[in-house]
Amino acid sequence: MSSFISPTDTDLSTDRLILRSWTPGEVGAVLDGSRLAHWAEDFPSEGDRVIAGLFGEHPGWLGEYGHRQIIERSTGLVVGSIGLFWPPGDGTVEIGYGIVASRRGRGYAPEATRALTAFAYTAPDVHTVYADVELSNPPSVRVLEKAGFERWSSEENLARFRATMPGPAQR
């Protein structure tokens, strides 16, 4: 594993992944089209470029409960990103995620989603994490199902999923 991605106190770790906050240099590299050595060959995706472009308007997305890069422990490479669209409203916060095409099908997205969802529950007043998914994207639907989210509503082309903090009482 690269020394660049040595875990810090703010990183979230799973068996196979490290979820690390974006650095200003990484955001700048995405925005100016540079390539960094610790990125998988197909990172960033279009979704990562969109999110990086919105960090200036939403500085909370770069905070403790914001967006993170998904790092593959075995290689030290950034293989996707995941984030909470901070701040929460009425105890709920939206989650979004993406894994580069070269690493899909390995279960990374559900693994990262479970970890960030559990972390979201440590924030004051957060009891529900949700995601809206287009029904034309069955792989994303499967990610949420595997991560333990339940479908709680559907519209014409959109399904809404949520995970609620376990325990006898919500904060």
C-alpha positions as CSV (number, residue, x, y, z in Angstrom):
1,M,0.0,0.0,0.0
2,S,1.3,3.5,-0.9
3,S,2.5,5.6,2.0
4,F,0.4,8.4,0.5
5,I,-2.7,6.8,1.8
6,S,-1.6,6.0,5.3
7,P,-4.8,6.1,7.4
8,T,-5.4,9.2,9.5
9,D,-7.7,9.8,12.4
10,T,-10.4,11.2,10.1
11,D,-10.3,8.3,7.6
12,L,-13.0,5.6,7.7
13,S,-11.7,2.1,7.1
14,T,-13.3,-1.2,6.0
15,D,-11.7,-4.5,5.3
16,R,-10.8,-3.5,1.7
17,L,-11.2,0.3,1.6
18,I,-10.2,3.6,3.1
19,L,-12.6,6.5,2.8
20,R,-10.4,9.6,2.9
21,S,-11.5,13.3,2.7
22,W,-10.5,15.1,-0.5
23,T,-7.5,17.4,-0.3
24,P,-7.5,20.8,-1.9
25,G,-4.7,19.6,-4.3
26,E,-6.9,16.7,-5.5
27,V,-9.9,18.9,-6.0
28,G,-7.7,21.3,-8.1
29,A,-6.3,18.4,-10.1
30,V,-9.8,17.2,-11.0
31,L,-10.9,20.7,-11.9
32,D,-7.9,21.4,-14.1
33,G,-7.8,17.9,-15.7
34,S,-4.5,16.8,-14.2
35,R,-3.7,13.2,-13.4
36,L,-2.3,12.1,-10.0
37,A,-0.2,9.0,-9.6
38,H,-2.4,7.6,-6.8
39,W,-5.6,7.5,-9.0
40,A,-6.9,4.4,-10.8
41,E,-6.4,4.9,-14.6
42,D,-10.1,5.7,-15.0
43,F,-10.5,8.1,-12.1
44,P,-12.0,10.7,-11.9
45,S,-15.3,9.8,-13.5
46,E,-17.7,12.4,-14.8
47,G,-19.6,12.4,-11.5
48,D,-16.4,13.1,-9.6
49,R,-15.7,16.1,-11.9
50,V,-19.3,17.4,-11.2
51,I,-18.9,17.0,-7.4
52,A,-15.5,18.6,-7.4
53,G,-16.9,21.6,-9.3
54,L,-19.6,22.0,-6.6
55,F,-17.2,22.0,-3.6
56,G,-16.8,25.8,-3.9
57,E,-20.6,26.4,-3.5
58,H,-20.9,23.7,-0.8
59,P,-17.9,23.9,1.5
60,G,-19.6,21.6,4.0
61,W,-19.2,18.8,1.5
62,L,-15.4,18.9,2.3
63,G,-16.0,18.7,6.1
64,E,-15.8,15.8,8.4
65,Y,-19.2,14.5,7.3
66,G,-18.8,15.4,3.6
67,H,-17.3,13.7,0.6
68,R,-14.5,11.2,0.5
69,Q,-12.4,9.4,-2.0
70,I,-12.6,5.6,-2.0
71,I,-9.2,4.1,-1.8
72,E,-8.5,0.4,-2.6
73,R,-6.3,-0.9,0.3
74,S,-4.6,-3.5,-1.9
75,T,-3.2,-1.0,-4.4
76,G,-3.5,2.4,-2.7
77,L,-5.4,3.8,-5.7
78,V,-8.4,6.0,-5.6
79,V,-11.2,4.0,-7.3
80,G,-14.2,6.2,-6.6
81,S,-15.9,8.7,-4.3
82,I,-18.7,8.8,-1.9
83,G,-20.3,11.5,0.1
84,L,-22.9,13.0,2.3
85,F,-24.6,16.1,0.9
86,W,-24.2,18.1,4.0
87,P,-25.9,19.6,6.0
88,P,-28.7,17.3,7.0
89,G,-32.3,18.5,7.1
90,D,-34.8,17.3,9.6
91,G,-32.5,14.5,10.7
92,T,-31.9,13.2,7.1
93,V,-28.9,13.4,4.8
94,E,-28.5,12.3,1.2
95,I,-25.7,10.0,0.2
96,G,-24.1,9.6,-3.3
97,Y,-21.4,7.3,-4.6
98,G,-19.5,6.1,-7.6
99,I,-16.9,3.5,-8.4
100,V,-14.8,3.7,-11.6
101,A,-15.7,1.2,-14.3
102,S,-12.4,-0.8,-13.8
103,R,-13.3,-1.6,-10.2
104,R,-17.1,-2.2,-10.5
105,G,-18.5,-5.6,-9.5
106,R,-16.2,-6.1,-6.6
107,G,-18.7,-4.9,-3.9
108,Y,-16.8,-1.7,-3.1
109,A,-19.8,0.6,-3.4
110,P,-22.0,-1.3,-0.9
111,E,-19.0,-1.7,1.5
112,A,-18.3,2.1,1.3
113,T,-22.0,3.0,1.6
114,R,-22.4,0.9,4.7
115,A,-19.3,2.5,6.3
116,L,-20.3,6.1,5.5
117,T,-23.9,5.5,6.6
118,A,-22.8,4.2,9.9
119,F,-20.5,7.2,10.3
120,A,-23.4,9.6,9.4
121,Y,-25.3,8.3,12.4
122,T,-22.5,9.7,14.7
123,A,-23.4,13.2,13.7
124,P,-25.8,15.1,16.0
125,D,-29.4,14.8,15.0
126,V,-28.9,12.4,12.0
127,H,-31.1,9.4,12.0
128,T,-31.8,8.7,8.3
129,V,-29.5,8.5,5.3
130,Y,-31.3,8.4,1.9
131,A,-30.6,8.1,-1.8
132,D,-32.6,8.7,-4.9
133,V,-31.9,6.4,-7.8
134,E,-33.1,6.3,-11.4
135,L,-34.8,3.0,-12.1
136,S,-32.8,2.9,-15.4
137,N,-29.7,2.3,-13.2
138,P,-30.3,-1.2,-11.7
139,P,-26.6,-1.6,-10.5
140,S,-27.1,1.4,-8.2
141,V,-30.4,0.0,-6.9
142,R,-28.5,-3.2,-6.0
143,V,-25.8,-1.2,-4.3
144,L,-28.3,0.3,-1.9
145,E,-30.1,-3.0,-1.3
146,K,-26.8,-4.7,-0.5
147,A,-25.9,-1.8,1.8
148,G,-29.1,-2.5,3.8
149,F,-31.2,0.4,2.5
150,E,-34.9,-0.1,2.0
151,R,-37.0,1.3,-0.9
152,W,-39.6,3.5,0.6
153,S,-41.1,5.2,-2.4
154,S,-41.1,5.2,-6.2
155,E,-42.1,7.7,-8.7
156,E,-42.2,7.4,-12.5
157,N,-38.5,6.8,-13.1
158,L,-37.1,7.3,-9.6
159,A,-36.8,5.1,-6.5
160,R,-36.1,6.5,-3.0
161,F,-34.1,4.4,-0.6
162,R,-33.3,5.0,3.0
163,A,-31.5,3.6,6.0
164,T,-32.6,4.5,9.5
165,M,-30.3,4.5,12.5
166,P,-30.8,1.3,14.4
167,G,-31.6,1.3,18.1
168,P,-34.6,1.8,20.4
169,A,-34.7,5.6,20.0
170,Q,-33.7,7.9,17.3
171,R,-31.8,11.0,18.4
